[in-house]
Amino acid sequence: MSGIFGRVFGYVFNELLVNGLANSRTFQQFAVRTDKALREAKQSGKLGDPTQSATLAAKHASDFTRSMWEEVKTEAAELARKQAGKK
C-alpha cells in the first residue's frame, strides 16, 4: 500500500513543482538567461565540446597523478637520505 501512496505523492509533488516553475516569471527569466549565456559561451569558444570533456579530464588527471607521484618519490628519497644521515 505504501508503494501506491508513494507514487501518488510523487506524482502530485511533481505536478505542483512543474506547474509552479512553469508559471514562475523568475524561473522563466532564469532559464532564458542561462540558455542565452550557454549559447554565447559555446559560440565564443569558452565552452568546449562536451563529448571531449571526459577525455580531457582523464588526461589532466593522468598528468596530475604522474607529477604527484614524481613529487612523492622525490620527497621519499630526500627523507631516506636524511634518515640515513642521522644513523
C-alpha positions as CSV (number, residue, x, y, z in Angstrom):
1,M,0.0,0.0,0.0
2,S,2.9,2.4,0.7
3,G,4.1,1.9,-2.9
4,I,0.8,3.3,-4.3
5,F,0.9,6.2,-1.8
6,G,4.5,7.0,-2.7
7,R,3.6,7.0,-6.4
8,V,0.6,9.3,-5.9
9,F,2.6,11.6,-3.6
10,G,5.4,11.7,-6.1
11,Y,3.0,12.4,-9.0
12,V,1.2,15.2,-7.1
13,F,4.6,16.7,-5.9
14,N,6.0,16.6,-9.5
15,E,2.9,18.2,-10.9
16,L,3.0,21.0,-8.4
17,L,6.7,21.6,-8.9
18,V,6.5,21.6,-12.7
19,N,3.4,23.8,-12.8
20,G,4.9,26.1,-10.2
21,L,8.2,26.5,-12.1
22,A,6.5,26.8,-15.5
23,N,4.3,29.6,-14.2
24,S,7.1,31.4,-12.3
25,R,8.2,34.5,-14.1
26,T,11.5,34.5,-12.2
27,F,12.3,30.9,-13.2
28,Q,11.4,31.7,-16.9
29,Q,13.8,34.6,-16.9
30,F,16.5,32.5,-15.3
31,A,16.0,29.8,-17.9
32,V,16.2,32.3,-20.8
33,R,19.3,34.0,-19.4
34,T,21.0,30.7,-18.8
35,D,20.2,29.4,-22.3
36,K,21.5,32.7,-23.8
37,A,24.7,32.6,-21.8
38,L,25.4,29.0,-22.7
39,R,24.8,29.6,-26.4
40,E,27.1,32.7,-26.3
41,A,29.8,30.8,-24.4
42,K,29.7,27.9,-26.9
43,Q,29.9,30.3,-29.9
44,S,32.8,32.2,-28.4
45,G,34.7,29.1,-27.7
46,K,34.7,29.5,-24.0
47,L,32.6,26.4,-23.6
48,G,34.2,23.3,-25.2
49,D,32.7,20.3,-26.8
50,P,31.0,18.2,-24.0
51,T,32.0,15.0,-25.8
52,Q,35.6,15.8,-25.3
53,S,35.3,16.8,-21.6
54,A,35.7,13.3,-20.3
55,T,38.8,12.7,-22.4
56,L,40.4,16.0,-21.4
57,A,39.6,15.4,-17.7
58,A,41.2,12.0,-17.9
59,K,44.3,13.4,-19.5
60,H,44.6,16.1,-16.8
61,A,44.0,13.6,-14.0
62,S,46.7,11.3,-15.5
63,D,49.2,14.2,-15.8
64,F,48.4,15.3,-12.2
65,T,48.8,11.8,-10.9
66,R,52.1,11.4,-12.7
67,S,53.5,14.7,-11.4
68,M,52.2,13.9,-7.9
69,W,53.9,10.5,-8.0
70,E,57.2,12.0,-9.1
71,E,57.0,14.5,-6.2
72,V,56.2,11.8,-3.7
73,K,59.2,9.8,-4.9
74,T,61.5,12.8,-4.7
75,E,60.3,13.6,-1.2
76,A,60.7,10.0,-0.1
77,A,64.2,9.8,-1.5
78,E,65.1,13.0,0.3
79,L,63.6,11.8,3.6
80,A,65.5,8.5,3.2
81,R,68.8,10.4,2.8
82,K,68.1,12.4,5.9
83,Q,67.3,9.4,7.9
84,A,70.4,7.6,6.6
85,G,72.5,10.6,7.6
86,K,71.2,10.6,11.2
87,K,72.2,7.0,11.8
